[in-house]
Amino acid sequence: MHPGSGPSDRDNDVLFPPIREHLLRAGIAVCSFDKRGVGGSAGSWLDAGIADQADDLLAALTVFESESPQGLPLGLFGHSQGGWVVVEAASRGVPVAFVITNSGPGVSPARQERYSLANKLTDDRVPETLATYDAVVAVMRERPGLAAGLQQLDAAGVPYRELPGLEFVFEDEAIWRLFAEISDYDPAPALSRIAGPVLAIFGAADKITPAEESVVALRAAVRPELLEVEVFPDGDHRLLHGDPPRFVDGYLDRISSFVLGNCRPPTGLE
C-alpha cells in the first residue's frame, strides 16, 4: 500500500488502518511503509518525485516478496498521489497480480491541482485565479530555482501569493522543486503498459481528484479487458461520507473482492 502526497507514513494518517484490517480479516496479507524521511525511513520525501517513489515501492515489494511464500501473488494499492506511483511501478514489467488506484488521478498532477484549486474558489474571480495558477506552472516548467522563479512571476505581475492553499509552494525551495518536477507527470504511457487487472476507485464528491476526467483518461489508456472502474456517488477523496465520516457502503468489500478475484494462490499454497 502506497500513501498519498506529503510526509505520509505507513498509515497514511488514519486512512490505511481500517482498510488494512478489513483486508487482513479477508485473509489478505498487507505491507505498507513510511515514505522517505517519515517515521522509520531515512532520507527526505521532498527528494522523491513519482519515479523515485516508484523505485521505493518496488524496493519494498522486493523485501515483501523475499519474506513471503514463493509464488504468492502480489498487488499494489495506491491512494491519491500514490495512484500515480503504483501505476508507474506496475508499468515497469514487474510481475504484479493487480493494481488498485484509490482516488488516483488519471491526469497530471498539474491538472489535478488545478481542479482542486477551482473547488476552493467561491467568488467571481475563478478565471483570474486559474490563469494565475497556469502562469505559475508555465514558469515551473522552465525549472528555475525558487528565487529566480518568483522573480519571473513578480516581473510579469503574476499575483501568485493569492492562490489559496498553495502558499507553501512559494516559501520552500525543496517544495518548489518537487512541485515543478512532478507537475507534468503523465500517467497515460505507464497505464498503457500495465499488463494486469486494474481497479480504479473514485468518489463522485471528490473535490481534490477530478473523478470524471480521470475515468475518461483511464479508459483511453488502459486495455479495456483489464480495467474496472468504481465510482461511489457519495464518496469524497478518501471515500468517506456522512457525519461522523465513514466509508461509503460497499467500498471495503469492493477492494477485497477484487483482490481475491485476481490473487488466486498457486496450487498447494495455503
C-alpha positions in Angstrom: 0.0 0.0 0.0 1.5 3.3 -1.0 0.3 6.5 0.7 -0.6 9.9 -0.8 1.3 13.2 -1.1 3.4 14.9 1.5 5.2 13.4 4.5 2.9 10.4 4.7 3.6 7.4 6.9 2.7 3.7 6.6 -0.8 4.5 7.9 -1.5 7.5 5.6 -2.7 9.4 8.6 -5.8 7.4 9.6 -6.8 6.1 6.2 -4.9 2.9 5.8 -5.5 1.1 9.2 -9.2 0.3 8.7 -8.6 -0.8 5.0 -5.7 -2.9 6.2 -7.7 -4.5 9.0 -10.5 -5.4 6.5 -8.0 -7.0 4.1 -6.4 -9.0 6.9 -9.8 -10.3 8.1 -10.4 -11.4 4.5 -7.1 -13.4 4.6 -5.1 -10.9 2.5 -1.6 -10.1 3.7 -0.7 -6.4 3.6 2.6 -4.4 3.5 2.9 -0.6 3.9 5.8 1.6 4.7 6.8 5.1 5.7 7.8 7.4 2.9 11.4 8.8 2.8 12.2 10.9 5.8 9.0 9.9 7.6 8.6 7.6 10.7 11.3 4.9 10.5 12.6 5.8 7.0 15.7 7.8 6.2 16.1 10.5 3.6 13.5 13.1 2.6 10.2 12.8 0.9 11.0 16.2 -0.8 13.7 14.4 -2.8 11.3 11.9 -4.4 9.3 12.5 -7.5 6.8 10.0 -8.9 9.5 7.8 -10.5 11.6 7.9 -7.3 8.6 6.9 -5.2 8.0 4.0 -7.6 11.6 2.9 -7.0 11.0 2.9 -3.3 7.7 0.9 -3.7 9.5 -1.7 -5.9 12.2 -2.0 -3.2 9.5 -2.6 -0.6 7.9 -5.1 -2.9 11.2 -7.0 -3.2 11.6 -7.2 0.5 8.0 -8.3 1.0 8.4 -10.9 -1.7 11.6 -12.2 -0.1 9.9 -12.8 3.2 6.7 -14.4 1.7 5.9 -17.9 0.5 7.3 -18.5 -3.0 4.8 -17.7 -5.8 2.5 -15.7 -3.7 0.5 -13.3 -6.0 1.4 -9.7 -5.2 -0.6 -6.5 -6.0 -0.3 -2.7 -5.5 -2.7 -0.3 -3.8 -2.1 3.5 -4.1 -4.0 6.4 -2.7 -4.2 9.8 -4.3 -0.6 10.7 -5.4 0.1 7.0 -4.6 -2.1 6.2 -7.5 0.5 7.7 -9.9 3.2 5.8 -8.0 1.7 2.3 -8.3 0.8 2.9 -11.9 4.4 3.9 -12.6 5.8 0.9 -10.7 3.4 -1.6 -12.3 4.4 -0.3 -15.8 8.0 -1.4 -15.4 7.4 -5.1 -16.1 7.3 -6.3 -12.5 5.1 -9.4 -12.0 2.2 -7.8 -10.1 -1.2 -9.6 -9.9 -3.3 -6.4 -9.9 -3.2 -2.6 -9.3 -5.7 -0.6 -7.3 -5.8 3.2 -7.6 -7.8 4.8 -4.8 -8.7 8.4 -5.8 -5.6 8.1 -8.1 -5.8 10.7 -10.8 -5.8 9.7 -14.5 -4.5 13.2 -15.3 -1.2 15.0 -14.5 -0.5 16.5 -11.0 -0.7 20.0 -12.6 -4.2 19.2 -13.9 -5.3 17.6 -10.6 -4.1 20.6 -8.6 -5.9 23.0 -10.9 -9.2 21.0 -10.3 -8.6 21.1 -6.6 -7.9 24.8 -6.7 -11.0 25.5 -8.6 -13.1 23.8 -5.9 -11.6 26.1 -3.2 -12.8 29.2 -5.0 -16.2 30.6 -4.3 -16.0 34.2 -5.7 -16.3 35.5 -9.3 -12.6 35.6 -9.7 -12.2 32.0 -10.7 -11.0 32.6 -14.2 -8.3 35.1 -13.0 -7.2 32.8 -10.2 -6.8 29.8 -12.5 -5.0 32.0 -15.0 -2.6 32.8 -12.2 -2.1 29.2 -11.5 -1.4 28.4 -15.1 1.2 31.2 -15.2 2.9 29.7 -12.2 3.0 26.2 -13.8 4.4 27.7 -17.0 7.3 29.2 -15.1 7.9 26.0 -13.2 8.2 24.1 -16.5 11.3 26.1 -17.2 12.8 24.7 -13.9 14.2 27.8 -12.4 15.1 27.8 -8.7 12.6 29.4 -6.2 14.2 32.8 -6.1 14.5 33.0 -9.9 11.0 31.7 -10.4 9.4 34.2 -8.1 11.4 37.0 -9.8 10.0 35.9 -13.1 6.5 35.9 -11.7 6.9 39.3 -10.0 8.3 40.8 -13.2 5.2 39.5 -15.0 2.9 40.9 -12.4 1.5 37.4 -11.5 -0.3 37.6 -8.1 0.9 34.1 -7.2 0.6 34.7 -3.4 -3.2 34.9 -3.8 -3.5 31.2 -4.7 -5.4 29.6 -1.8 -3.8 26.6 -0.3 -0.6 26.8 -2.3 1.2 29.4 -0.2 3.7 26.7 1.0 5.0 26.2 -2.6 6.4 29.7 -2.6 8.1 29.5 0.8 10.4 26.5 0.5 12.9 25.7 -2.2 12.6 21.9 -1.9 8.8 22.0 -2.2 9.0 24.3 -5.2 11.4 22.0 -6.9 9.3 18.9 -6.1 6.1 20.5 -7.4 7.9 21.5 -10.6 9.3 18.0 -11.0 6.1 16.1 -10.7 3.6 18.6 -12.1 3.7 17.3 -15.7 3.9 13.6 -14.9 1.6 12.0 -17.5 0.2 8.6 -16.3 -1.1 7.6 -19.7 2.1 5.9 -21.0 2.5 3.9 -17.8 -1.2 3.0 -17.8 -0.9 1.7 -21.3 2.0 -0.6 -20.4 0.2 -2.3 -17.4 -0.4 -6.0 -18.2 -2.6 -7.0 -15.3 -6.0 -6.1 -13.9 -6.6 -2.5 -12.7 -9.3 -1.3 -10.4 -9.8 2.5 -10.3 -11.9 3.7 -7.4 -13.3 7.2 -7.1 -15.7 9.2 -5.1 -18.1 11.4 -7.2 -18.0 14.0 -4.4 -14.2 14.2 -4.5 -13.0 17.9 -4.6 -9.3 17.0 -5.0 -9.2 14.4 -7.8 -11.2 15.0 -10.9 -13.0 11.7 -11.0 -15.0 12.1 -14.2 -12.0 13.4 -16.2 -9.8 10.6 -14.7 -12.2 7.9 -15.7 -12.1 9.1 -19.3 -8.3 9.2 -19.3 -8.1 5.7 -17.8 -10.5 4.2 -20.3 -8.4 5.8 -23.1 -5.1 4.4 -21.7 -5.7 1.0 -20.1 -6.6 -2.1 -22.1 -10.4 -2.4 -21.8 -10.3 -6.1 -20.7 -8.0 -5.1 -17.8 -9.9 -2.1 -16.4 -12.6 -2.0 -13.7 -13.9 1.4 -12.6 -16.0 2.0 -9.5 -17.3 5.5 -8.7 -19.2 5.8 -5.4 -21.7 8.6 -5.7 -21.4 10.0 -2.2 -17.6 9.4 -1.6 -15.1 12.1 -1.1 -11.4 12.0 -1.7 -11.0 9.3 1.0 -14.3 7.6 0.0 -15.9 8.9 3.2 -19.3 10.4 3.7 -21.7 11.4 6.5 -21.2 12.9 9.9 -19.2 11.4 11.5 -17.3 10.5 8.4 -17.4 6.8 7.4 -16.5 4.8 4.3 -19.3 4.7 1.7 -21.2 1.4 1.7 -19.6 -1.3 -0.3 -16.2 0.4 -0.5 -14.1 -2.1 1.6 -15.8 -5.1 0.1 -15.1 -3.9 -3.4 -11.4 -3.8 -2.6 -11.2 -7.2 -1.0 -13.4 -8.9 -3.6 -11.2 -7.5 -6.4 -8.0 -8.7 -4.7 -9.4 -12.1 -4.0 -10.7 -12.4 -7.6 -7.3 -11.6 -9.0 -5.0 -13.1 -6.5 -5.5 -16.9 -6.5 -2.8 -18.7 -4.6 -0.9 -21.4 -6.6 -2.0 -25.0 -6.1 -0.8 -26.3 -2.7 -0.2 -22.9 -1.2 -2.3 -22.0 1.9 
